[in-house]
Amino acid sequence: MTKLGAWRCFSVIMAIAIILGIGAFALSSGPARADDGATWVVETLDDIDVVSTSLKLDSQDNPHISYSDGGIDSLYYIQWTGTHWTKETVDAGMAWTNSLALDTGDQPHIGYSRFFYSLMYAYKTDGIFTTEPVFPGLPQELVVWDCSLALDSDNVPHMSASLILPGYSDFVLIYGHRTGVGWDIDPVAETFAWSSSIAIDRSDEPCIAYSDFFDELLMYADSTGIQPVAPGLVVSTSLALDSNDRPNIAYATAEDTGSLHFARWTGTDWVVETVDPSPDIWDCSLVLDSQDRPHICYVEWSELPGDVVMSTVKYAHWTGSAWDIQIVDQETSMPGTAAMKTLNQRADVLKEKITLPLILYFGGKFCSIDVDSQDLPHISYGSLLLPAAFSLHYAHLVLPTVPTQTPPEPKSVSPQTPLPRLLNPANISVQFLSINPKQATANQPVTISTNVVNSGDEGGNYNIALKVNGSVVESRMVSVGPQATQPVKFTLTESQPGTYSIAILDKAGSFSVLGAGGNSSRAGAFIALALIGVLLVATVVVLLLRRT
């Protein structure tokens, strides 16, 4: 691929990002459930647009997250203290991609890009963040596209970063580490690295996985040299070293055959496999557990029939014999109708006019994963659909509660043997009833969700019936273990305007289907939102071009 072709690829991606972003109204699917009975618990930590996140767990399994907002004007840090979340502003200046690491004292260190101007490093001592440029005095036209940070055994920070040089004609991937008087910087490769990921081995030597965007290759560099790993137009990479310092890489490709892949070094060659064949994967993050098994979180963003856009956070882990893939969170936009058609008509114009500064709307390192002392995953991620739901999310997998077993009583020497403790039979109920959305257009999917709870000591099966206007329209046999909860979800579509009453056991609710007038009103709102979005984009372009 030529450099001109690469920029055209950028333009196409940005046009898609803007088209799908403006005018989306998010419908959350609710918490997901793992096949083994564990449940994903999802929390919203902040209500701002998030363009990049990075998560690490400390020695007490408490999560720490760095994140930058979609306006690219602030870097934040939030941590769980064990009782509550605390948020801090790390840098009120420009912030783009960021990468977090915790030192041996559980103190945060963050590498981040200001996009224009500088590559930055922040660290916390005595409760206060200090920020510094990695290499000050850069020309204003230089762009720091992507960065990754890791700490060595002495808590010294090491970073990789992708630079676009003045004039947008030359590119370089650099590696740097902090010394006593500043940063020592070395070039790694003269290419555009859309994504890079750094890890430090047991000898405190850096290892970097990166995408060679022009030659369409996944590359790996360490102290022994640089080598190709696999072909592909790679848009996201994440590197982890196993207990033998062998590299493992998760990466996403964006071609027609794009998908999520996993590569590992056996000691003699690379073994590459496809984890998820979906062609709509744009970001991924990898961690290895205590048994060197990979855990990957990734984002799938796809357009469905009827102008519906779906954004999904997924989780994949290697069980020892196969990849287990789960949905962590998912949001679906309402059909765009007239507004979406208007945006599609403007797509060709946007593709021709998009310049480099607009690429900053397409973020990197969007999701991040770590595993705790029980090898359970924790994930941070940002807004799934823009601009409908501005938020920072945190998800973690919770194992099902195991009922406490009463130890057997010792055998009595008396003539009468005590009776064994009787278990309570299955006791099934529903916890809540969620209807999303409350107002829908004709034939728009409406999601009905509930949790089926078994408070008994024995497992049981129960036929869950969904009633619409008093009549059963669908039923599902649900198996629930002792003292466990099983999420259940139904999807309805109704074509006639009106109000529909919903009931599952003793829980009831309703939703309405809008008539033609409601559709016209909604379409008008979409068009207005689309026009505002285009004006905002134009304003950002003018401001950024002036800044350069």
C-alpha positions as CSV (number, residue, x, y, z in Angstrom):
1,M,0.0,0.0,0.0
2,T,1.4,3.4,-0.9
3,K,1.4,6.4,1.5
4,L,-1.3,8.0,-0.6
5,G,-3.3,4.8,-0.3
6,A,-2.9,4.8,3.5
7,W,-4.2,8.3,3.8
8,R,-7.2,7.4,1.6
9,C,-7.8,4.5,4.0
10,F,-7.7,6.9,6.9
11,S,-10.3,9.1,5.1
12,V,-12.6,6.2,4.5
13,I,-12.4,5.0,8.1
14,M,-13.0,8.5,9.4
15,A,-16.0,9.0,7.1
16,I,-17.5,5.7,8.5
17,A,-16.7,6.8,12.1
18,I,-18.4,10.1,11.7
19,I,-21.4,8.7,9.7
20,L,-22.1,6.0,12.3
21,G,-21.3,8.3,15.2
22,I,-23.7,11.2,14.5
23,G,-27.4,10.7,15.4
24,A,-27.1,7.3,17.2
25,F,-29.4,6.6,20.1
26,A,-28.0,3.7,22.2
27,L,-30.0,0.8,23.4
28,S,-28.1,-1.2,25.9
29,S,-28.5,-5.0,26.0
30,G,-27.8,-5.2,29.8
31,P,-25.2,-7.3,31.6
32,A,-24.0,-10.4,29.8
33,R,-23.5,-13.9,31.3
34,A,-20.7,-16.4,30.8
35,D,-21.5,-19.9,29.9
36,D,-20.0,-21.3,33.1
37,G,-22.5,-19.4,35.3
38,A,-20.3,-16.4,35.9
39,T,-21.8,-13.0,35.3
40,W,-20.4,-9.8,33.8
41,V,-21.0,-6.8,36.1
42,V,-20.8,-3.5,34.2
43,E,-20.5,-0.1,35.9
44,T,-20.5,3.4,34.4
45,L,-17.8,5.4,36.1
46,D,-17.9,8.7,34.2
47,D,-20.4,10.4,31.8
48,I,-17.9,11.9,29.3
49,D,-17.0,10.8,25.8
50,V,-14.0,8.5,26.1
51,V,-11.5,8.1,23.2
52,S,-8.8,5.9,24.9
53,T,-8.6,3.9,28.1
54,S,-6.0,1.8,29.9
55,L,-6.6,-0.5,33.0
56,K,-4.4,-2.2,35.5
57,L,-5.1,-4.0,38.7
58,D,-3.0,-3.3,41.8
59,S,-1.6,-5.8,44.3
60,Q,-5.0,-5.9,46.1
61,D,-6.9,-6.5,42.8
62,N,-8.3,-3.0,42.8
63,P,-8.7,-1.4,39.4
64,H,-6.9,1.7,38.2
65,I,-7.9,3.3,34.9
66,S,-6.5,6.2,32.9
67,Y,-8.6,7.7,30.1
68,S,-8.8,10.7,27.8
69,D,-12.0,12.3,26.6
70,G,-13.3,12.7,23.0
71,G,-12.5,16.4,23.0
72,I,-8.8,15.5,23.3
73,D,-8.4,18.1,25.9
74,S,-7.9,16.2,29.2
75,L,-6.4,13.1,30.7
76,Y,-8.1,11.5,33.8
77,Y,-7.3,8.8,36.3
78,I,-9.8,6.9,38.4
79,Q,-9.2,4.2,40.9
80,W,-11.2,1.9,43.3
81,T,-9.9,2.4,46.8
82,G,-11.7,-0.7,48.1
83,T,-14.8,1.2,49.2
84,H,-15.3,3.9,46.5
85,W,-14.1,5.4,43.2
86,T,-11.9,8.5,43.2
87,K,-11.2,10.5,40.1
88,E,-8.4,13.0,39.3
89,T,-7.4,15.2,36.4
90,V,-3.9,14.3,35.4
91,D,-3.4,16.8,32.6
92,A,-5.9,19.5,31.6
93,G,-4.0,19.9,28.3
94,M,-4.5,17.9,25.1
95,A,-4.6,14.1,25.6
96,W,-5.1,11.4,23.0
97,T,-4.0,7.8,23.3
98,N,-2.8,6.8,26.8
99,S,-1.2,3.8,28.4
100,L,-1.1,3.0,32.2
101,A,1.3,0.9,34.3
102,L,1.5,0.5,38.1
103,D,4.9,0.3,39.9
104,T,5.8,-2.1,42.7
105,G,4.2,0.4,45.2
106,D,0.9,0.4,43.2
107,Q,1.6,4.0,42.0
108,P,0.4,5.0,38.5
109,H,2.7,5.8,35.6
110,I,1.0,7.0,32.3
111,G,2.4,7.6,28.9
112,Y,0.1,9.6,26.6
113,S,0.1,11.5,23.4
114,R,-1.0,15.1,23.0
115,F,-1.5,14.3,19.3
116,F,0.1,17.5,18.2
117,Y,3.1,18.9,20.1
118,S,4.4,16.2,22.3
119,L,4.6,12.7,23.8
120,M,4.0,13.0,27.5
121,Y,4.8,11.0,30.7
122,A,2.9,11.3,34.0
123,Y,3.7,9.7,37.4
124,K,2.3,10.1,40.9
125,T,4.3,10.6,44.0
126,D,3.1,11.7,47.5
127,G,-0.5,11.9,46.1
128,I,0.4,14.4,43.3
129,F,0.7,13.8,39.6
130,T,3.8,15.2,37.8
131,T,3.8,15.5,34.0
132,E,6.8,16.0,31.7
133,P,7.4,15.9,27.9
134,V,9.4,12.8,26.7
135,F,11.2,14.9,24.1
136,P,10.5,18.7,24.4
137,G,10.9,21.1,21.6
138,L,9.1,19.2,18.9
139,P,7.9,21.1,15.8
140,Q,4.2,21.9,16.0
141,E,3.4,20.0,12.9
142,L,4.6,16.7,14.3
143,V,1.9,14.2,15.3
144,V,2.3,11.6,18.0
145,W,-0.2,9.1,16.8
146,D,0.1,6.1,19.2
147,C,2.0,5.2,22.3
148,S,2.5,2.4,24.8
149,L,4.2,2.3,28.2
150,A,5.7,-0.4,30.4
151,L,7.9,-0.4,33.6
152,D,11.0,-2.5,34.2
153,S,12.0,-4.2,37.5
154,D,13.4,-0.9,38.8
155,N,10.1,1.0,37.9
156,V,11.9,2.8,35.1
157,P,9.4,3.7,32.3
158,H,9.8,2.5,28.7
159,M,7.7,3.7,25.8
160,S,7.0,3.1,22.2
161,A,5.4,5.7,20.0
162,S,4.4,6.3,16.4
163,L,5.3,9.7,15.0
164,I,4.1,11.4,11.8
165,L,6.8,14.0,10.9
166,P,6.1,17.6,9.7
167,G,4.4,17.6,6.3
168,Y,2.7,14.2,6.9
169,S,5.2,12.6,4.5
170,D,7.6,10.7,6.8
171,F,6.9,8.3,9.6
172,V,8.9,6.6,12.4
173,L,8.3,4.3,15.3
174,I,10.5,5.2,18.2
175,Y,11.5,3.6,21.5
176,G,12.5,5.6,24.6
177,H,13.3,5.0,28.3
178,R,13.8,7.4,31.1
179,T,17.3,8.1,32.4
180,G,18.4,10.2,35.3
181,V,18.6,13.4,33.2
182,G,15.8,12.8,30.7
183,W,14.7,10.3,28.0
184,D,17.0,8.3,25.7
185,I,15.2,8.0,22.3
186,D,16.0,5.5,19.5
187,P,14.3,4.9,16.2
188,V,12.8,1.4,15.7
189,A,11.5,1.5,12.2
190,E,10.8,4.1,9.5
191,T,7.1,3.2,8.9
192,F,3.7,4.3,10.0
193,A,2.8,2.2,13.0
194,W,-0.9,2.5,13.4
195,S,-0.6,0.6,16.7
196,S,2.2,-0.4,18.9
197,S,2.5,-2.3,22.2
198,I,5.6,-2.6,24.5
199,A,6.5,-5.2,27.1
200,I,9.6,-5.6,29.3
201,D,11.2,-9.0,29.7
202,R,12.9,-10.4,32.8
203,S,16.3,-9.0,31.7
204,D,14.6,-5.5,31.5
205,E,14.9,-5.5,27.7
206,P,12.1,-3.9,25.7
207,C,10.0,-5.9,23.3
208,I,7.6,-4.2,20.8
209,A,4.8,-5.4,18.6
210,Y,3.7,-3.0,15.9
211,S,1.8,-2.7,12.6
212,D,3.7,-1.8,9.5
213,F,0.8,0.0,7.8
214,F,2.5,0.5,4.4
215,D,3.8,-3.0,4.0
216,E,0.7,-4.4,5.6
217,L,2.6,-6.6,8.2
218,L,2.5,-7.3,11.9
219,M,6.0,-6.9,13.2
220,Y,7.9,-7.8,16.3
221,A,11.1,-6.1,17.6
222,D,13.4,-7.0,20.5
223,S,17.1,-6.9,21.4
224,T,17.9,-9.6,18.8
225,G,16.3,-7.6,15.9
226,I,13.1,-7.1,13.9
227,Q,11.0,-9.8,12.3
228,P,7.7,-10.1,10.5
229,V,5.0,-12.1,12.3
230,A,2.0,-12.2,9.9
231,P,0.6,-10.3,6.9
232,G,-2.4,-8.0,7.3
233,L,-3.6,-4.4,7.4
234,V,-3.2,-4.3,11.2
235,V,-5.1,-1.6,13.1
236,S,-4.6,-2.8,16.7
237,T,-1.9,-4.8,18.5
238,S,-1.4,-5.9,22.1
239,L,1.7,-7.7,23.3
240,A,2.3,-9.8,26.4
241,L,5.2,-12.0,27.4
242,D,4.7,-15.4,29.0
243,S,6.6,-16.9,31.9
244,N,9.4,-17.9,29.5
245,D,9.6,-14.4,27.9
246,R,8.0,-15.7,24.7
247,P,5.9,-13.0,23.0
248,N,2.1,-13.4,22.5
249,I,0.3,-10.9,20.4
250,A,-3.4,-10.2,19.9
251,Y,-4.1,-8.1,16.8
252,A,-7.0,-7.0,14.6
253,T,-6.9,-6.6,10.8
254,A,-9.2,-4.3,8.8
255,E,-9.2,-5.8,5.3
256,D,-12.1,-7.6,3.7
257,T,-10.9,-10.7,5.5
258,G,-10.2,-8.7,8.7
259,S,-10.7,-10.3,12.0
260,L,-9.2,-10.9,15.5
261,H,-6.0,-13.0,15.5
262,F,-3.6,-14.3,18.1
263,A,0.1,-15.0,17.4
264,R,2.6,-16.7,19.7
265,W,6.3,-17.5,19.4
266,T,7.1,-21.2,20.1
267,G,10.8,-20.6,20.4
268,T,11.4,-21.5,16.7
269,D,8.5,-20.0,14.8
270,W,5.3,-18.0,15.0
271,V,1.9,-19.8,15.3
272,V,-1.0,-17.7,14.2
273,E,-4.7,-18.4,14.5
274,T,-8.0,-16.6,14.0
275,V,-9.9,-16.0,17.3
276,D,-13.0,-14.3,15.9
277,P,-13.6,-14.1,12.1
278,S,-15.8,-11.0,12.3
279,P,-14.7,-8.4,9.7
280,D,-15.7,-5.4,12.0
281,I,-13.1,-5.6,14.8
282,W,-11.2,-2.3,15.4
283,D,-9.4,-2.6,18.8
284,C,-8.1,-5.3,21.1
285,S,-6.2,-5.7,24.4
286,L,-4.3,-8.8,25.6
287,V,-3.2,-10.2,29.0
288,L,-1.9,-13.6,30.1
289,D,-3.0,-15.3,33.3
290,S,-1.0,-17.3,35.8
291,Q,-1.1,-20.3,33.5
292,D,0.1,-18.3,30.5
293,R,-3.4,-18.5,28.9
294,P,-4.5,-15.5,26.8
295,H,-7.4,-13.3,27.7
296,I,-8.5,-10.7,25.1
297,C,-11.0,-7.9,25.1
298,Y,-12.0,-6.4,21.8
299,V,-14.5,-4.1,20.1
300,E,-16.7,-5.1,17.2
301,W,-18.5,-2.3,15.4
302,S,-20.9,-3.2,12.6
303,E,-23.7,-1.9,10.5
304,L,-26.9,-4.0,10.4
305,P,-29.8,-4.0,7.9
306,G,-32.2,-1.1,8.3
307,D,-29.5,1.5,9.0
308,V,-29.0,0.0,12.5
309,V,-25.5,0.3,14.0
310,M,-24.3,-2.2,16.7
311,S,-21.2,-1.8,18.9
312,T,-20.1,-4.7,21.0
313,V,-17.4,-5.3,23.6
314,K,-16.3,-8.9,23.5
315,Y,-14.1,-11.1,25.6
316,A,-12.2,-14.2,24.4
317,H,-10.0,-16.5,26.5
318,W,-8.3,-19.8,25.8
319,T,-9.7,-22.6,27.9
320,G,-6.8,-25.0,27.2
321,S,-8.6,-26.6,24.2
322,A,-10.6,-23.9,22.5
323,W,-11.4,-20.2,22.4
324,D,-14.4,-19.2,24.5
325,I,-16.0,-15.9,23.3
326,Q,-18.5,-13.9,25.3
327,I,-20.4,-10.6,24.9
328,V,-19.6,-8.2,27.7
329,D,-21.7,-5.2,26.6
330,Q,-23.6,-4.2,23.5
331,E,-25.4,-1.1,22.3
332,T,-27.6,-0.8,19.2
333,S,-28.6,2.4,17.5
334,M,-32.2,3.2,16.5
335,P,-32.7,3.2,12.7
336,G,-31.4,6.5,11.2
337,T,-34.3,6.9,8.7
338,A,-34.1,10.2,6.9
339,A,-31.1,11.5,9.0
340,M,-29.0,8.4,8.1
341,K,-29.8,8.8,4.4
342,T,-28.8,12.5,4.6
343,L,-25.5,11.5,6.2
344,N,-24.9,8.8,3.6
345,Q,-25.4,11.4,0.9
346,R,-22.7,13.5,2.5
347,A,-20.2,10.7,2.8
348,D,-18.5,11.2,-0.5
349,V,-18.0,14.9,0.2
350,L,-16.6,14.1,3.7
351,K,-14.2,11.5,2.3
352,E,-12.7,14.0,-0.1
353,K,-12.4,16.8,2.4
354,I,-11.2,14.9,5.5
355,T,-7.6,15.8,6.4
356,L,-5.2,14.5,9.0
357,P,-6.6,16.4,12.0
358,L,-10.0,14.8,11.5
359,I,-8.4,11.4,12.0
360,L,-8.2,12.3,15.7
361,Y,-11.9,11.4,16.0
362,F,-10.9,7.7,15.4
363,G,-9.4,6.6,18.7
364,G,-6.9,4.0,19.6
365,K,-6.5,1.7,22.7
366,F,-10.3,2.0,23.2
367,C,-10.6,-1.0,25.5
368,S,-8.1,-2.5,28.0
369,I,-8.0,-5.8,30.0
370,D,-6.2,-7.2,33.1
371,V,-6.7,-10.3,35.2
372,D,-6.9,-10.5,39.0
373,S,-5.3,-13.0,41.4
374,Q,-8.1,-15.5,40.5
375,D,-7.4,-15.1,36.8
376,L,-10.7,-13.3,36.4
377,P,-10.9,-10.6,33.7
378,H,-11.5,-6.8,34.3
379,I,-12.1,-4.5,31.4
380,S,-12.4,-0.8,30.8
381,Y,-13.9,0.7,27.7
382,G,-15.4,4.0,26.5
383,S,-18.5,5.1,24.7
384,L,-19.8,2.4,22.4
385,L,-22.0,4.6,20.2
386,L,-21.5,8.3,19.7
387,P,-22.9,10.7,20.5
388,A,-25.7,8.8,22.2
389,A,-23.9,7.5,25.3
390,F,-20.9,9.4,26.5
391,S,-19.4,7.2,29.3
392,L,-16.5,5.3,30.8
393,H,-17.3,1.7,31.6
394,Y,-15.7,-0.9,33.9
395,A,-16.7,-4.6,33.6
396,H,-15.5,-7.5,35.6
397,L,-16.5,-11.2,35.7
398,V,-18.1,-12.5,38.9
399,L,-18.2,-16.2,39.7
400,P,-21.5,-17.7,40.9
401,T,-22.0,-17.8,44.6
402,V,-21.4,-21.3,46.0
403,P,-23.7,-22.1,48.9
404,T,-22.0,-22.9,52.2
405,Q,-22.1,-26.6,52.9
406,T,-22.7,-27.6,56.5
407,P,-20.1,-30.1,57.5
408,P,-21.5,-33.6,58.3
409,E,-22.1,-34.2,61.9
410,P,-20.1,-37.0,63.6
411,K,-21.8,-40.3,63.8
412,S,-23.6,-40.7,67.1
413,V,-22.9,-43.7,69.3
414,S,-26.4,-43.4,70.7
415,P,-29.0,-45.7,69.3
416,Q,-30.6,-42.9,67.3
417,T,-28.7,-41.5,64.3
418,P,-29.3,-37.7,63.7
419,L,-31.3,-37.0,60.5
420,P,-29.3,-35.3,57.7
421,R,-29.8,-31.6,57.1
422,L,-32.6,-31.0,54.6
423,L,-31.9,-28.7,51.6
424,N,-34.4,-26.1,50.6
425,P,-36.0,-26.9,47.2
426,A,-35.6,-24.6,44.2
427,N,-37.4,-21.3,44.7
428,I,-37.7,-19.4,41.4
429,S,-38.6,-15.7,41.0
430,V,-37.7,-12.8,38.7
431,Q,-35.7,-9.9,39.9
432,F,-36.8,-7.0,37.6
433,L,-38.2,-6.2,34.2
434,S,-36.3,-4.0,31.8
435,I,-37.8,-2.8,28.5
436,N,-35.5,-1.0,26.1
437,P,-36.6,1.3,24.4
438,K,-39.8,2.5,26.0
439,Q,-40.7,4.2,22.7
440,A,-40.0,2.4,19.4
441,T,-40.8,2.9,15.7
442,A,-42.6,0.3,13.7
443,N,-40.7,-3.0,13.4
444,Q,-37.9,-1.7,15.6
445,P,-36.5,-4.4,17.9
446,V,-37.5,-4.0,21.6
447,T,-35.4,-5.9,24.2
448,I,-37.2,-7.4,27.2
449,S,-34.7,-8.4,30.0
450,T,-35.0,-9.9,33.4
451,N,-33.0,-12.0,35.9
452,V,-34.4,-15.3,37.0
453,V,-33.3,-16.0,40.6
454,N,-33.2,-19.3,42.5
455,S,-33.0,-18.7,46.2
456,G,-33.2,-22.4,47.0
457,D,-30.4,-24.9,47.8
458,E,-31.2,-27.1,44.8
459,G,-31.1,-26.4,41.1
460,G,-34.3,-26.1,39.1
461,N,-35.8,-25.6,35.7
462,Y,-38.5,-23.1,35.1
463,N,-40.5,-22.2,32.0
464,I,-40.4,-18.4,31.7
465,A,-43.3,-17.0,29.6
466,L,-43.4,-13.6,28.0
467,K,-46.9,-12.1,27.8
468,V,-47.8,-9.3,25.5
469,N,-51.3,-7.7,26.2
470,G,-52.1,-10.7,28.3
471,S,-51.2,-13.4,25.8
472,V,-48.1,-15.6,25.8
473,V,-46.0,-14.9,22.8
474,E,-42.8,-16.7,23.7
475,S,-41.6,-19.0,26.4
476,R,-38.2,-20.3,27.4
477,M,-37.0,-23.1,29.7
478,V,-34.4,-21.8,32.0
479,S,-32.1,-23.8,34.3
480,V,-30.9,-22.0,37.4
481,G,-28.4,-23.5,39.9
482,P,-28.7,-23.2,43.6
483,Q,-28.4,-19.7,45.0
484,A,-27.8,-18.5,41.4
485,T,-29.1,-16.0,38.9
486,Q,-29.8,-16.5,35.2
487,P,-30.3,-13.4,32.9
488,V,-33.1,-13.9,30.3
489,K,-33.7,-11.7,27.2
490,F,-36.5,-11.6,24.7
491,T,-36.7,-9.5,21.5
492,L,-40.0,-8.2,20.2
493,T,-41.0,-6.3,17.0
494,E,-44.4,-4.7,16.6
495,S,-45.6,-3.1,13.4
496,Q,-48.8,-1.4,14.6
497,P,-48.8,1.9,16.6
498,G,-50.1,1.7,20.2
499,T,-49.2,0.7,23.7
500,Y,-48.1,-2.9,24.5
501,S,-48.3,-4.3,28.0
502,I,-45.5,-6.7,29.0
503,A,-45.5,-9.2,31.8
504,I,-43.1,-11.9,33.0
505,L,-44.4,-13.7,36.1
506,D,-45.3,-10.9,38.6
507,K,-43.2,-8.2,36.9
508,A,-45.0,-5.9,34.4
509,G,-44.3,-2.9,32.2
510,S,-45.1,-1.5,28.8
511,F,-43.7,0.2,25.7
512,S,-45.3,2.2,22.9
513,V,-44.9,2.0,19.1
514,L,-45.0,5.5,17.5
515,G,-47.2,6.2,14.5
516,A,-46.3,8.1,11.3
517,G,-46.2,11.4,13.1
518,G,-43.7,10.1,15.7
519,N,-41.5,8.8,12.9
520,S,-41.5,12.2,11.2
521,S,-40.7,13.9,14.4
522,R,-37.8,11.5,15.1
523,A,-36.5,11.9,11.6
524,G,-36.5,15.6,12.0
525,A,-34.6,15.3,15.2
526,F,-32.0,13.1,13.5
527,I,-31.6,15.6,10.6
528,A,-31.1,18.4,13.1
529,L,-28.6,16.4,15.1
530,A,-26.8,15.5,11.9
531,L,-26.5,19.2,10.8
532,I,-25.2,20.1,14.2
533,G,-22.6,17.3,14.0
534,V,-21.4,18.4,10.6
535,L,-21.0,22.0,11.9
536,L,-19.0,20.8,14.9
537,V,-16.7,18.8,12.6
538,A,-16.1,21.8,10.4
539,T,-15.4,24.0,13.5
540,V,-12.8,21.4,14.8
541,V,-11.1,21.3,11.4
542,V,-10.7,25.1,11.3
543,L,-9.4,25.3,14.9
544,L,-6.9,22.5,14.4
545,L,-5.7,23.9,11.1
546,R,-5.1,27.2,12.7
547,R,-3.3,25.5,15.6
548,T,-0.9,23.9,13.1
